[in-house]
Amino acid sequence: MQIASSEVLDRCLSKTPEGVFAGRLRREFELSPALSEAIVELATECLREEVPRAPGRLVFYCASRKARHGVPLTDQMKVRVELTYAGGHDDVAVLHAQGSAKLRQLRVLRLTEEAYGQGGLLTQEDLSYLLHVSTRTIRNDVQALMADGNTVHTRGYDHDIGRGVSHKTRIVDLYLSGFTYNEMVLKTRHSARAIRRYVRTFGRMLLLIEKGITNSPALSRVLRQSDRLTQEYLSLYEQNLEDGAWPSAYEELVDQLRALDPEEKKESPGGGVDEAD
């Protein structure tokens, strides 16, 4: 790995909690850099305390999605984001089935998407620091992910790709398009177990829609997911309707779920409830 230049190190330091605090002291109170750093050191000594977090989670400061390009990152607005560094069983499954490079690429996808969802954008330098590899490796990872159709929200690429959809929505779209689980594993870097979970959640949404629940907040509450993801699922759902009717992929998916849970009921067009086939 190449040794980072002083300019790169300064940018990294500006995104630590201490760097964000010092930057605000300079901008908002017009304090000198030396005085700002002295105040930060005193505040850190007096006020810092460790906050317990879920295993595999960490707090990071990165550039805001509202930050303008062309302005030094040290002077940009930063946001605090919570990221999942270690994804438990799914990460271990990817490591064993696909290797360390694919696991790193999965983490690139997850970290960038989580930061984006909280109003931030990670840079390739951020990812290099978080994943302990060179920026060249991260750049190659991003290019490989994008070549397979994945959306990677980094500060350098985001203005070119726009919002895009989450990896969960893309996985469901691949499933509906007829891709096999093995093909989806290779294209998305996710474990087969994770892919099945995302597909089944979409199937549960179909069952809820069948029962007349179409309101996005209500669906989000029942499915225990973000409203943004539910809206993506609803958009995908509508895109695949064939003249208002369900395609065969929808019917096959809900039939699979009913086979797993015979207690599932099917809402009849007249509003009554019929036993599942």
PADO-712402 format. One record per residue: y, x, z of N, C-alpha, C in turn. Coordinates in pm, 1 decimal. Each point is the difference from the previous one (the first is absolute). Layout:
N
    n_north     n_east       n_up   ca_north    ca_east      ca_up    c_north     c_east       c_up
          Y          X          Z          Y          X          Z          Y          X          Z
...
! end
This chain:
277
    n_north     n_east       n_up   ca_north    ca_east      ca_up    c_north     c_east       c_up
     -119.4       84.0        0.0      119.4      -84.0        0.0      124.8       87.8        0.0
       97.5      -37.2      -80.4      123.0       76.4       -5.3       82.9      -22.9      126.6
       69.7      104.5       45.3       87.4      -11.9      116.5      125.3      -74.8      -40.6
       36.3     -103.4       78.7      115.6      -82.4      -34.4      128.8       79.4       12.5
       93.9      -28.1      -88.6      131.0       64.3        5.6       81.3      -58.9      113.7
      111.5       68.0       35.6       85.3      -49.6      107.5       58.1     -136.0      -35.0
       27.4      -23.3     -129.7       54.3     -129.2      -42.9     -101.4     -112.4       24.5
     -127.3       28.3      -33.3     -104.8      -99.1       22.9      -16.6      -25.8      149.2
        1.3      107.4       79.2      -14.7      -16.3      144.6      114.9      -81.1       58.3
      121.6       23.5      -49.3      115.2      -76.9       48.3      -18.1     -148.1      -29.6
      -51.3      -32.2     -118.0      -21.2     -140.3      -34.1     -107.1      -61.8       89.5
     -105.7       75.5       25.7     -105.7      -50.3       89.2       54.0      -23.1      140.8
       78.7       95.5       49.9       55.8      -13.8      133.9       95.7     -118.0       10.0
       69.2      -31.2     -109.1       96.6     -110.4        2.4      -68.5     -134.8       15.9
     -133.4       -5.6      -24.3      -72.9     -126.3        7.7      -79.5      -14.3      129.6
       14.0       96.8       90.9      -58.5      -15.9      132.2       91.7      -89.9       83.1
      -49.4      -60.9      109.4       88.4      -81.4       84.5      123.4       78.1       45.4
      -20.6      129.3       34.7      112.8       82.1       43.1      100.4       21.0     -113.1
      -53.3       19.6     -123.6       88.0       19.4     -113.9       80.3     -123.4      -33.8
      -64.6     -117.1       11.6       71.7     -125.9      -26.2      112.2      -18.1      102.4
      -30.1       28.2      127.3       99.8      -13.8      106.2      117.3       95.5      -24.4
      -29.9      125.5      -30.7      106.2       98.6      -24.0       85.3      -39.3     -120.7
      -64.6      -52.6     -103.3       74.2      -42.0     -118.1       96.7     -112.2       30.7
      -41.9      -94.6       83.0       89.6     -110.4       35.9      116.2       48.3       86.3
      -28.2       95.7       87.1      109.0       55.9       80.8      105.3       65.1      -89.5
      -45.1       70.7     -103.5       95.5       66.5      -89.8       79.3     -101.3      -83.2
      -71.3     -100.9      -51.1       68.0      -95.2      -88.8       86.6      -99.6       75.6
      -54.1      -55.7      107.4       68.8     -110.4       67.2      102.0       45.7      104.5
      -21.3      119.6       54.9       92.2       47.6      103.3       72.8      127.8      -41.3
      -30.1       46.8     -124.2       66.5      117.1      -55.9      -11.9      122.7       91.5
     -118.6       15.7       57.4      -24.7      115.4       85.2      -45.9      117.6      -86.4
       21.0      118.4       49.5      -45.0      118.2      -72.2     -152.0        8.9        5.4
      -63.1       69.0      -96.4     -146.0       15.6        4.0      -48.5       62.0      130.3
       73.2       99.5       52.3      -42.9       66.6      123.0        3.0      -96.5      117.9
      108.4      -79.3       11.6       10.8      -94.7      110.3     -103.3     -111.2      -14.4
      -23.4      -44.0     -122.5     -100.4     -104.2      -23.7     -137.6       46.7       44.8
      -36.3      123.4      -35.0     -130.7       52.9       37.9      -11.6       16.7      150.9
      109.4       37.6       66.1       -2.1       15.7      145.5      -24.7     -135.0       67.3
       64.6     -105.4      -50.8      -18.5     -133.4       57.3     -143.7      -47.9      -22.0
      -53.6       27.5     -119.8     -137.6      -40.0      -29.7      -97.5       69.6       93.6
       19.3      128.6       23.4      -90.1       74.1       88.8        3.8      -57.1      141.4
      119.7      -33.0       48.9       12.9      -55.9      134.5      -63.7     -138.4        6.8
       25.4      -84.0     -102.3      -57.2     -134.3       -0.6     -152.2        4.8       -8.0
      -51.4       92.7      -80.6     -144.9       13.8      -13.1      -63.2       38.9      132.1
       63.0       92.2       68.8      -52.2       47.0      128.9        0.0     -110.9      103.7
      104.6      -85.1       -1.6       16.0     -101.1      105.0      -71.8     -131.7      -29.9
       -9.7      -34.9     -127.2      -41.5     -135.8      -33.2     -135.2      -11.8      -67.1
      -53.6      107.4      -55.1     -124.2      -12.6      -76.4     -115.5      -43.6       88.7
      -76.3      -96.8      -50.3     -122.9      -40.8       66.2      -99.9      -41.3     -106.9
     -124.6       23.3       26.3     -103.3      -30.2      -97.9      -32.9     -148.8        3.0
       -0.1      -63.6     -118.2      -33.1     -142.0      -10.9     -142.3      -12.1      -52.3
      -90.6      -65.1       75.2     -138.0      -11.1      -47.1       -8.2      -82.5     -128.6
      -82.0       47.2      -95.6      -17.5      -69.0     -126.5     -148.7      -17.1      -30.0
      -26.0      -87.7      -94.8     -138.8      -21.0      -40.4      -55.7      129.3      -57.9
     -130.8       23.6       15.5      -60.7      121.0      -56.1       25.8       10.2     -149.5
       34.1      121.0      -45.9       22.8       21.7     -141.5      138.4      -35.9      -48.9
       86.8      -49.4       89.5      135.2      -39.7      -38.9      100.4      106.0       43.7
      108.4       13.3      -76.9      105.5       93.2       35.1      135.0      -56.8      -42.0
      106.1       51.5       60.6      136.7      -39.8      -32.8       64.6      110.5      -81.2
       73.1      -39.1     -103.8       61.6       97.2      -88.5      134.6      -53.8      -45.4
       92.4       88.6      -28.4      129.5      -38.4      -56.0        5.3       46.4     -144.7
       42.4      -91.0      -87.7        9.2       33.6     -142.2      125.0      -64.0      -59.7
       28.5       32.6     -124.3      117.0      -55.8      -67.0      -14.6     -151.2      -14.4
      109.5      -70.8       16.2       -0.1     -143.9      -20.8      -14.7      -31.5     -148.1
      -60.2     -115.0      -31.1       -6.2      -44.4     -138.6      139.6      -24.5      -56.1
       97.8      -20.2       86.5      137.1      -23.8      -44.2       75.5      130.2      -27.2
      -58.7      113.1       37.9       67.1      128.9      -19.6       21.0       27.2     -147.8
      115.6       54.3      -34.3       33.5       25.9     -140.4      -55.6      134.7      -45.0
      -36.0        6.0     -126.0      -42.7      126.4      -58.3      124.1       83.6      -32.2
      -15.4      132.0        4.8      111.5       88.2      -31.1       80.5       42.7      120.2
      -29.4      -58.3      117.0       67.5       37.3      124.2      -98.3       81.7       83.4
       43.2      111.6       61.0      -91.3       81.3       80.8      -73.7      -85.0      103.4
     -130.8       21.8       10.9      -80.8      -82.4       88.4       45.2       10.6      145.0
       56.4      114.2       38.2       46.5       16.1      137.4      113.1      -97.2       33.1
       69.7      -50.1     -102.3      110.9      -93.0       21.4      -38.7     -144.6      -26.7
     -125.2      -25.7      -28.6      -43.9     -134.3      -33.2      -43.1      -77.0      124.1
        0.5     -133.7      -13.6      -49.4      -87.0      106.0     -150.8       18.1       15.0
      -48.4        9.6      124.2     -142.9       13.4       27.0      -50.7     -126.7       70.0
     -128.4      -25.1      -13.5      -61.6     -112.8       68.7     -123.3       49.5       75.7
      -29.7      -66.9      107.7     -117.1       30.9       81.3     -115.9      -84.9      -48.8
     -112.3       63.3      -30.2     -117.5      -72.8      -48.7     -121.6       41.2       82.1
      -94.3      -91.0       13.1     -128.3       29.1       64.2     -106.1        6.6     -108.1
      -74.4      108.0       -2.4      -94.8       26.9     -106.9     -141.9       17.0       54.4
      -95.9      -35.7      -81.9     -141.1       16.4       36.4      -51.4      128.1      -64.7
      -13.6      104.0       80.6      -49.4      126.7      -52.6     -152.0       -4.5      -16.9
      -69.6      -54.2      100.8     -146.3       -6.7       -2.8      -42.6     -146.0       -3.2
      -75.9      -37.5     -103.1      -39.0     -139.7      -18.8     -138.4      -35.3       49.4
      -54.8       80.0       91.0     -127.3      -34.2       60.6     -117.4       -0.5      -96.6
      -81.2     -105.6        8.8     -124.3       -9.3      -76.2       23.1       15.9     -149.7
      103.6      -65.0      -52.8       23.6        4.6     -144.1       29.2      142.2      -47.2
       77.4       75.3       78.1       28.7      138.5      -37.5     -126.8       84.8        1.0
      -82.0      -19.8      102.5     -124.5       77.0        9.6      -91.2      -32.8     -117.9
       -6.2     -128.5      -37.1      -84.7      -40.9     -112.9       46.5       64.7     -130.3
      131.8        5.2      -21.3       53.7       63.3     -120.3      -28.9      149.6        1.2
       15.1       63.6      115.7      -26.6      143.2       11.0     -143.4       31.4      -38.4
      -95.1      -77.9       50.0     -140.9       27.5      -26.5      -39.5      -35.7     -143.1
       56.6     -107.3      -54.1      -40.8      -45.3     -132.8       75.9       68.6     -112.9
      129.1       36.5       24.9       84.2       48.8     -109.3       57.2      139.6       22.0
       -2.3       49.4      124.2       48.4      134.8       26.1      140.2        4.4       58.5
       39.7      118.4       43.8      126.9       16.4       71.6      121.5      -24.4      -89.1
       -7.2       35.7     -128.1      114.9      -20.7      -89.1       29.3     -148.5      -17.0
     -105.3      -81.0      -17.8       19.2     -144.6      -15.4       48.5      -61.9      131.5
      -45.0       51.7      113.8       50.5      -49.6      127.4      148.5       29.4       12.6
       40.1      119.6      -38.5      143.3       33.5        6.0       81.1      -93.4      -90.1
      -52.9      -29.5     -119.0       71.0      -90.0      -90.6        7.2     -141.5       56.4
     -104.9      -44.2       68.0        4.6     -129.5       67.9      110.6       -0.4      104.7
       11.3      109.4       74.0      105.1        7.6      101.8      139.1        3.1      -62.4
       14.1       65.4     -113.8      128.5       -2.2      -70.6       38.7     -144.1      -32.3
      -95.6      -77.3      -52.6       25.5     -140.5      -31.9       39.6      -78.3      124.4
      -76.0       18.5      106.9       22.8      -79.0      121.5      133.1       35.6       65.7
       27.6      128.8       12.7      123.3       42.5       66.4      123.6      -45.2      -77.7
       -3.1       16.2     -131.8      116.9      -38.0      -79.9       20.0     -150.9        0.1
     -109.5      -74.6       -3.7       13.7     -145.7       -0.4       47.4      -51.8      135.0
      -49.5       57.6      109.1       44.9      -43.0      132.7      148.4       31.6       19.4
       42.5      118.0      -42.4      141.5       36.0       12.8       86.3      -94.3      -83.4
      -43.9      -28.3     -121.9       74.8      -88.7      -89.1       13.8     -139.2       61.7
     -107.7      -49.8       59.7        3.0     -132.2       61.2       93.3       -9.0      118.7
       34.1      113.5       59.3       92.0        2.7      114.8      139.6       46.2      -40.2
       25.9        1.5     -130.4      134.6       32.4      -46.4       26.1      146.4      -23.8
     -105.4       81.9       -6.7       17.6      143.3      -19.2      -69.0       51.4     -123.8
       32.7      122.4      -37.4      -64.9       67.7     -111.4      -32.5      143.1       42.0
     -127.4       34.5       -3.2      -40.6      137.0       29.5       25.0       87.8     -121.8
       33.6      125.0       23.1       11.2       96.5     -108.6     -132.3       76.2      -10.5
      -14.7       75.4     -106.9     -119.4       83.6      -12.0       -1.0      106.4      109.0
      117.0       43.5       44.0        6.5       95.2      111.1      -50.3      -64.4      128.6
       35.1     -127.6       22.0      -50.4      -71.4      117.4     -152.2       -3.5       -1.4
      -57.0      -37.1     -114.7     -145.0      -10.1      -12.3      -66.7      136.6       15.5
       65.7      103.5      -50.9      -51.7      136.1       16.0       -9.3       36.5      147.2
      103.5      -36.3       74.6        3.2       28.5      144.2     -104.6      -82.9       74.4
       -9.6     -128.8      -30.5      -90.2      -89.1       71.9     -147.3       31.0      -28.4
      -29.1       42.9     -122.9     -139.3       21.3      -39.8      -39.4      147.7       -4.2
       94.6       88.3       34.3      -30.1      142.9       14.6      -48.6       65.3     -129.9
       65.6      -35.5     -108.8      -30.3       63.3     -129.1      131.9       34.3      -68.4
       -6.7       69.7     -111.4      121.2       38.1      -72.4       58.3     -118.5      -76.1
      129.2        8.7      -32.7       63.1     -105.6      -78.9      -63.1       -7.4     -139.3
      -49.4      111.5      -50.0      -66.9       -1.4     -130.5     -125.0      -85.8        5.9
      -75.3       11.5      108.9     -119.7      -83.0       17.1       37.1     -146.8        5.2
      105.6      -31.8       74.6       45.0     -139.2        9.1       43.3      -50.4     -137.1
       73.2       81.5      -74.0       44.8      -40.3     -133.3     -120.0      -30.4      -90.4
     -102.5       84.7        6.5     -120.6      -23.5      -79.7      -71.7     -127.3       44.6
       -2.6      -22.9      132.4      -63.0     -121.7       52.3       72.2     -124.3      -50.2
      132.2        1.1        5.8       78.5     -114.8      -44.9      -24.1      -26.6     -148.1
       -1.7      105.3      -79.3      -22.7      -16.1     -143.9     -139.4      -55.9      -27.6
     -100.4       46.1       76.5     -136.5      -49.8      -19.2       -9.6     -147.2       39.0
       65.4      -36.3      108.9       -1.8     -139.3       44.6       68.0      -91.4     -101.6
      114.1       42.9      -50.2       73.4      -81.8      -95.3      -74.8       -9.0     -133.6
      -71.2      105.7      -36.5      -79.0       -2.8     -124.1     -109.8     -105.4        7.7
      -46.4      -30.6      122.1     -101.8     -102.9       18.8       61.2     -137.3       25.9
      132.4      -10.0      -18.7       65.0     -130.3       10.6       50.8      -37.3      136.6
       -3.7       92.8       95.8       47.9      -29.1      134.6      152.0       14.5        7.3
       63.1      -79.2       86.0      143.3        9.9       25.3       21.9       90.2      120.8
       76.1      106.7      -18.2       24.8       95.4      108.0      150.6        4.8       25.7
       41.1      -55.4      112.6      142.8       -9.2       30.8       48.4      126.9       71.2
       39.5      100.7      -75.6       67.6      115.7       58.2      145.2       -2.8      -45.0
       83.0       73.9       69.3      141.8       -0.3      -33.7       24.3       49.6     -142.3
      -80.9       94.4      -45.6       19.6       55.1     -132.9      -43.7      -93.3     -111.6
      -99.1      -88.1       27.1      -54.2      -85.3     -104.7       48.1     -144.2        7.9
       49.1      -44.2      114.5       20.8     -142.8       21.2      100.5      -60.9      -96.3
      105.9       72.5      -33.8       99.8      -58.2      -89.8      -55.9      -21.8     -139.6
     -113.7       65.7      -31.5      -62.3      -17.6     -131.0     -100.9     -114.9       -1.5
      -65.7      -26.4      115.9     -109.4      -97.1        0.0       38.9     -134.9       55.7
      116.0       -9.3       66.5       39.0     -128.0       56.4      -87.9      -36.1      118.5
       -2.9     -128.7       31.1      -70.6      -44.6      119.7     -150.9       14.8      -11.8
      -58.6      -46.9     -112.3     -144.3        6.1      -13.9      -69.3      -94.6       97.1
     -131.5       10.3        8.7      -76.7      -83.4       92.6      -76.5       90.2       95.3
      -45.3      -56.7      109.8      -74.5       76.1       99.0     -137.4       36.6      -54.1
      -61.4      100.3       62.9     -133.4       40.5      -45.1     -100.7     -112.0       20.3
       20.7      -86.4       99.8      -92.7     -111.1       23.2        3.5      -99.3     -115.8
      121.3      -32.5      -46.3       13.2      -92.9     -112.0      -59.6       60.1     -126.4
       23.0      129.0      -20.4      -55.4       63.9     -119.8     -152.6       -2.2        3.6
      -58.6       22.0      116.3     -145.4       -2.2       11.7      -54.0     -138.7      -34.1
       64.4     -104.4       50.4      -43.2     -136.6      -31.8       13.4      -26.5     -149.9
      108.5       48.3      -59.7       21.6      -18.4     -143.6     -111.9       67.6      -79.7
      -39.7      120.6       41.9     -109.8       69.0      -67.5     -129.6      -80.2       11.3
      -23.5      -55.6      117.7     -120.5      -81.4       20.9        0.1     -121.2      -93.0
      112.2      -69.0       -6.5        9.8     -118.6      -84.7      -11.3       35.2     -148.4
       33.5      125.0      -33.4       -7.6       44.6     -139.3     -139.7       45.5      -39.3
      -94.2       -4.2       94.8     -138.8       30.4      -32.2      -47.0      140.2       31.5
       83.4       79.9       69.5      -42.5      135.5       36.2     -108.6       -6.2      107.0
      -95.2       92.1       -5.5     -104.5        8.0      102.3       55.9       69.1      124.1
      -72.9      -12.2      110.3       44.8       64.4      123.4        4.2      151.6      -16.3
      -97.8       56.3      -67.9        0.0      144.9      -21.5      122.3       44.3      -80.0
       35.6      -77.3     -102.0      117.7       32.8      -80.2      127.7      -11.2       82.5
        7.0     -101.3       85.4      119.3      -17.2       84.0       10.9      111.5      103.0
     -112.7       43.2       54.4        1.0      111.3       94.5       60.7      124.3      -64.2
      -42.7       30.0     -122.7       48.4      119.2      -68.9      148.2      -10.1      -36.8
       44.6     -117.9      -42.2      138.3      -15.5      -45.5       99.0       -7.8      115.8
      -41.2      -58.1      113.2       94.7      -26.2      108.9      -13.3       94.5      118.9
     -108.4       78.9        4.8      -27.6       93.5      110.2      -34.7      -71.8      130.8
      -22.9     -128.4       -3.6      -34.7      -73.6      120.3     -151.3       -7.5       17.0
      -43.2      -27.9      122.5     -142.7      -16.6       25.3      -44.4     -137.0      -51.4
     -130.4      -11.6      -28.1      -53.4     -128.1      -45.0       19.7     -106.5      107.3
      -12.1       40.0      124.6       19.8      -95.7      109.8      142.6      -53.2        0.5
       98.9       87.0      -17.1      139.0      -44.4       -2.5       24.8      -92.7     -118.9
      -56.3       34.1     -115.5       17.6      -83.0     -119.5      -58.8     -138.4       22.5
     -119.0       -7.1       57.0      -60.9     -130.8       28.8       88.2      -80.6       94.6
       60.2       67.5       97.5       86.0      -70.5       95.9      120.9      -61.8      -69.2
       65.0       75.7      -89.5      117.8      -52.4      -69.7      -38.3     -116.2      -91.3
     -112.9       12.6      -69.8      -44.1     -105.7      -91.3      -33.5     -126.9       78.0
      -66.2       15.6      114.3      -35.6     -116.6       80.3      123.6      -68.3       57.0
      101.1       78.0       35.0      123.8      -61.5       49.3       64.3      -85.5     -108.5
       -1.1       48.9     -124.0       51.3      -80.6     -111.2      -85.4     -125.3      -15.4
     -131.2       14.4       15.5      -88.3     -115.8       -8.6       29.0     -101.3      109.6
       27.6       47.3      119.1       36.3      -91.2      109.6      128.9      -74.2      -33.4
       92.4       67.7      -67.0      121.8      -68.1      -42.4      -32.0     -111.3      -98.5
      -94.9       25.9      -91.1      -40.5     -104.0      -94.8      -55.7     -121.6       73.3
      -80.5       23.8      103.0      -56.0     -110.9       77.5      110.5      -79.6       68.7
      100.5       68.7       51.1      111.6      -67.5       66.1       81.3      -81.8     -101.0
       22.3       57.6     -118.3       71.8      -72.8     -105.1      -78.6     -124.3      -39.5
     -131.5       14.1       -8.1      -86.9     -111.5      -34.7       12.3     -113.1      101.9
       29.5       37.0      123.3       15.3      -99.3      106.9      143.3      -51.2       12.7
       86.7       43.5      -93.3      136.6      -52.3       -2.7      102.6       84.7       71.0
      -37.3      117.6       48.2       95.7       89.0       67.1       54.3       97.3     -103.6
      122.9      -23.1      -41.0       59.9       83.9     -105.5      129.1       66.4       43.8
       46.7      -31.2      120.9      123.8       58.2       50.9      -22.4      145.8       38.2
       84.4       88.9      -52.2      -20.1      143.4       23.1       -0.8       38.6      147.9
       97.4      -45.3       82.8       -4.5       36.1      142.4     -126.7      -49.4       69.7
      -44.7     -121.4      -35.5     -121.8      -53.4       62.5     -121.5       82.2      -40.4
       -8.2       35.7     -128.0     -111.4       83.1      -46.3        1.5      135.7       68.5
      119.2       58.0       12.8       11.6      131.6       64.9      -47.9       -6.2      144.1
       34.1     -108.0       68.2      -38.6      -14.0      140.9     -150.9      -11.2       13.3
      -62.8      -81.0      -83.6     -145.6      -18.9        8.4      -74.2      126.5      -41.3
       49.9       65.8     -105.6      -66.4      120.3      -51.1       35.6      125.1       79.2
       99.2      -11.0       88.8       44.0      111.8       83.3       44.9      118.8      -84.5
       89.5      -27.1      -91.4       53.4      105.4      -84.8      148.8      -24.3      -23.1
       68.8       97.4      -57.8      143.0      -11.4      -23.1       29.9     -105.8     -105.7
      118.8      -60.1       10.6       39.3     -100.7      -97.9       15.8       63.5     -138.4
       42.4      126.0       -2.9       13.1       69.1     -129.2     -133.8        6.3      -71.8
     -107.3       36.0       73.7     -132.2        8.4      -62.0      -46.9     -138.5      -45.0
       24.8     -101.2       82.4      -39.4     -136.2      -37.7       70.8      -43.0     -128.2
      127.8       31.1      -11.2       73.8      -35.7     -121.0      -54.7       73.5     -122.6
      -41.2      125.1       18.7      -62.8       72.5     -110.6     -130.8      -68.1      -40.2
      -79.9      -40.3       99.6     -126.5      -68.3      -28.0       24.7     -132.4      -72.1
      101.5      -74.1       44.2       31.0     -127.8      -64.2       44.7       20.1     -144.1
       78.8      103.6      -23.8       43.5       29.7     -136.0     -119.3       34.6      -88.1
      -92.6       81.0       54.7     -121.0       35.8      -74.1      -85.0     -124.0      -24.7
       -9.0      -85.3       99.4      -75.3     -125.6      -11.9       52.2      -83.9     -115.4
      131.6      -15.1       -7.5       60.3      -82.9     -104.9      -15.7       64.0     -138.4
        5.4      131.9       -5.0      -13.1       69.1     -128.9     -136.5      -23.4      -64.3
     -100.8      -19.7       83.6     -136.6      -11.9      -51.1      -45.2     -143.6      -23.3
       84.8      -96.9       31.8      -35.8     -139.2      -26.5       -8.4      -22.9     -151.0
      -95.4      -79.8      -40.2      -19.5      -30.8     -141.7       38.3     -145.7      -24.1
      124.0      -21.0      -47.4       54.3     -136.0      -18.7       -8.1      -79.9      129.4
       30.7       67.2      111.0        0.1      -66.4      129.7     -135.0       -4.9       68.0
     -106.4       37.9      -69.7     -134.9       -3.9       57.1      -43.0      138.7       46.4
      -94.0        1.4       95.0      -50.5      127.3       50.2      -87.7       68.6     -104.3
       13.9      131.9      -16.1      -93.2       74.0      -85.5     -134.6       14.5       71.4
     -101.2       39.3      -74.6     -134.4       11.9       58.0       -4.4      102.5      113.1
       84.4      104.1       -7.2        0.2      102.4      104.9       36.8      -59.5      134.7
       91.0      -98.0        3.1       37.7      -66.4      125.0     -118.2      -78.8       56.3
      -65.1      -76.0      -86.9     -115.0      -81.1       43.1     -111.3       88.4       53.4
      -26.9      111.2      -68.9     -105.5       90.2       44.5       32.0       59.7      136.2
      126.7       34.2       21.3       39.5       62.3      125.5      -12.9      -98.2      116.4
       47.3     -122.7      -15.9       -9.6      -96.1      110.6     -145.7      -39.9       23.4
      -81.2       -2.1     -104.0     -142.8      -29.1       18.4      -65.7      110.2       83.9
       39.1      125.4      -24.5      -53.2      110.7       79.7       38.5      -15.8      147.0
      124.4      -39.4       24.5       46.3      -15.4      138.0      -69.8     -116.2       68.6
      -25.0     -107.9      -73.7      -70.8     -114.0       59.3     -144.7       37.1       32.1
      -57.7       86.1      -82.4     -136.6       45.3       27.4       -5.1       81.7      128.7
      107.5       76.0       26.2        7.1       78.5      122.8       30.6      -86.6      120.8
       75.2     -109.3      -23.0       39.4      -89.6      109.7      -25.5     -144.0      -42.6
     -121.5      -53.5       23.0      -35.2     -135.7      -43.9       87.0     -108.8       61.1
       73.3       31.8      108.7       83.7     -100.6       63.9      126.7      -28.8      -79.9
       29.2       83.2     -100.1      119.4      -23.8      -81.1      -12.4     -133.4      -73.3
      105.8      -78.4        4.1        2.1     -129.2      -67.0       84.8        8.4     -125.6
      -28.2      -86.2      -93.5       76.0       -3.7     -124.5       86.3     -124.8       -2.5
      129.0       19.0      -20.9       94.1     -111.5       -4.9      -14.0      -72.5     -133.6
      -25.8     -128.5        4.9      -13.9      -76.2     -124.6      136.8      -35.4      -54.3
       11.6      -29.2     -131.7      128.9      -34.0      -59.0       63.5     -119.8       66.0
      -80.2      -94.8       53.5       55.0     -119.3       60.2       44.0       18.7      142.8
      -18.5      120.4       54.1       46.4       27.7      135.7     -111.9       -2.3      100.7
     -120.8      -50.4      -36.7     -111.7       -0.2       91.9      -63.0      136.2        5.4
     -100.9       14.9       84.9      -68.6      127.1       13.6     -144.1      -14.7      -41.1
      -44.9       81.7      -93.6     -137.7       -1.3      -45.2      -73.3      119.9       56.1
     -128.4      -13.3       14.1      -80.1      113.5       42.8       -0.5      103.3     -110.2
       -0.1      128.0       41.5       -7.2      108.3     -100.0     -133.3       -3.0      -69.2
        0.1       43.0     -127.3     -126.2        4.8      -74.9      -96.7       96.6       64.7
! end
